[in-house]
Amino acid sequence: MLIKKVAIDLGTTNVLVHVPKRGIVINEPSVVAISKEDRSVLAVGIEAKDMIGRTPDTIVAERPLKDGVIANYRTTEAMLRYFINKALGGVRLFRPEVMIAVPAGITSTERRAVIDAAMAAGARAAYIIKEPIVAAIGADIPIGSASGNMIIDIGGGTAEIAVISLGGMVSCGSVRIGGNRFDASIAEHIRRKYGLAIGERTAEELKIAIGSAMFMDKPLSTEVKGRDMIVGLPKTITVTSDDTTEALQHDLEGLIEAIKEVLHKTPPELSADVMEKGIIMSGGSSQLRNLDELIAQATGVACYVADEPLLCVAKGTGIALENLDSYKRSILATK
């Protein structure tokens, strides 16, 4: 086989690239640094993320995807080209076949933009597949069986919720609540409560270090450095996990509401299956402490985090691309 295949999890926060037989070869932030003077791409991925909040006036480090969809077409195309070339090496005789995982709730226009960007970035053919389907495949859920399986994929921009049976989505929901929204809520809470301005990277580090979806018996604490809003000078304060729980209340309520809505739309037979098997969570933001427990308490259904939740979508997209015929019904658009 001379034609190469590439599966891409085009996330708001991270891009993961899966190449058949080699597994996941790239896992880098979806950030691009651009020169304002001539709009040329200066850095992509890890190198560009290090520049966020630290660039001079002539350089802008931006995320070309917002809430799981393309916000800046040209930058996304440049980013896709960079990752495809990095995954397959520079010199190729044939253009690769590319499959990209997209949120379940995107419009046909947004879907078209993803396909066009992939084709412009050097793909011979571009396939689109919905994230909940590939997240389920990557989490080793038997989606082809005549039985209901519920998956919640919480990424950087969106949370995708779906009940899957016989290879298709029976009921689904997509809310624009994810890791980036969590970070923003934490930063806003710290600003309001302590009068301290912190950047998005600090908020993300805080979420990973002590973030919790529920109040803990023994709260975790850490020091946070930022800028005092009143005197404008650098300042260090101590923040606890209870602060992050307070900050995330509103976002988590929205997530729970969306999960309940999908369960409400699910046929009774499949509801019984979900009750029996429980809910599986994937995506980087599903790793927030006690989130599985919060969802289990709110819905009355057991909830589990998949193995390697961050990699589920990329692995599932790779499996779907290797077995195109088996997953024909799940694939949305080809070109």
WOZIRA-V149127 format. One record per residue. RES is the residue in three letters. PSI is psi as a letter, one per 20 degrees, with the letter a starting at -180 (* if undefined). Layout:
RES,PSI
RES,PSI
This chain:
MET,o
LEU,h
ILE,p
LYS,q
LYS,q
VAL,p
ALA,p
ILE,p
ASP,n
LEU,n
GLY,r
THR,h
THR,g
ASN,q
VAL,p
LEU,p
VAL,p
HIS,p
VAL,p
PRO,q
LYS,i
ARG,i
GLY,b
ILE,o
VAL,h
ILE,p
ASN,n
GLU,q
PRO,q
SER,m
VAL,p
VAL,p
ALA,p
ILE,q
SER,p
LYS,h
GLU,g
ASP,j
ARG,k
SER,q
VAL,p
LEU,h
ALA,q
VAL,q
GLY,c
ILE,g
GLU,g
ALA,h
LYS,h
ASP,i
MET,i
ILE,p
GLY,j
ARG,j
THR,q
PRO,r
ASP,h
THR,i
ILE,p
VAL,p
ALA,o
GLU,q
ARG,o
PRO,i
LEU,p
LYS,p
ASP,k
GLY,i
VAL,r
ILE,p
ALA,h
ASN,o
TYR,g
ARG,h
THR,h
THR,g
GLU,g
ALA,h
MET,g
LEU,g
ARG,g
TYR,g
PHE,h
ILE,g
ASN,h
LYS,h
ALA,h
LEU,i
GLY,q
GLY,g
VAL,p
ARG,q
LEU,h
PHE,q
ARG,q
PRO,r
GLU,p
VAL,p
MET,p
ILE,p
ALA,p
VAL,q
PRO,q
ALA,h
GLY,j
ILE,q
THR,r
SER,h
THR,g
GLU,h
ARG,g
ARG,g
ALA,h
VAL,g
ILE,g
ASP,g
ALA,g
ALA,g
MET,g
ALA,h
ALA,i
GLY,j
ALA,q
ARG,h
ALA,q
ALA,p
TYR,q
ILE,p
ILE,q
LYS,p
GLU,g
PRO,h
ILE,g
VAL,h
ALA,g
ALA,g
ILE,g
GLY,h
ALA,j
ASP,k
ILE,p
PRO,n
ILE,i
GLY,i
SER,q
ALA,l
SER,q
GLY,p
ASN,p
MET,p
ILE,p
ILE,o
ASP,o
ILE,o
GLY,b
GLY,h
GLY,h
THR,r
ALA,p
GLU,p
ILE,p
ALA,q
VAL,p
ILE,p
SER,q
LEU,l
GLY,j
GLY,r
MET,p
VAL,g
SER,q
CYS,r
GLY,q
SER,p
VAL,q
ARG,l
ILE,p
GLY,a
GLY,g
ASN,h
ARG,h
PHE,g
ASP,g
ALA,h
SER,h
ILE,g
ALA,g
GLU,g
HIS,g
ILE,h
ARG,g
ARG,g
LYS,g
TYR,i
GLY,k
LEU,p
ALA,p
ILE,q
GLY,r
GLU,h
ARG,g
THR,g
ALA,h
GLU,g
GLU,h
LEU,g
LYS,g
ILE,g
ALA,g
ILE,j
GLY,p
SER,q
ALA,i
MET,q
PHE,p
MET,q
ASP,g
LYS,n
PRO,q
LEU,q
SER,q
THR,r
GLU,q
VAL,p
LYS,p
GLY,a
ARG,p
ASP,p
MET,h
ILE,g
VAL,i
GLY,j
LEU,q
PRO,q
LYS,q
THR,p
ILE,r
THR,p
VAL,q
THR,r
SER,h
ASP,h
ASP,g
THR,h
THR,g
GLU,g
ALA,h
LEU,i
GLN,g
HIS,g
ASP,g
LEU,h
GLU,g
GLY,h
LEU,g
ILE,g
GLU,g
ALA,h
ILE,g
LYS,h
GLU,g
VAL,g
LEU,h
HIS,h
LYS,i
THR,p
PRO,q
PRO,g
GLU,g
LEU,h
SER,h
ALA,h
ASP,g
VAL,g
MET,g
GLU,g
LYS,h
GLY,r
ILE,p
ILE,p
MET,p
SER,r
GLY,q
GLY,h
SER,i
SER,i
GLN,j
LEU,p
ARG,p
ASN,j
LEU,h
ASP,h
GLU,g
LEU,g
ILE,g
ALA,g
GLN,h
ALA,h
THR,h
GLY,j
VAL,p
ALA,q
CYS,p
TYR,q
VAL,p
ALA,r
ASP,p
GLU,m
PRO,h
LEU,h
LEU,i
CYS,g
VAL,g
ALA,g
LYS,g
GLY,h
THR,h
GLY,g
ILE,g
ALA,h
LEU,h
GLU,h
ASN,l
LEU,g
ASP,h
SER,h
TYR,k
LYS,g
ARG,h
SER,i
ILE,p
LEU,g
ALA,q
THR,r
LYS,*
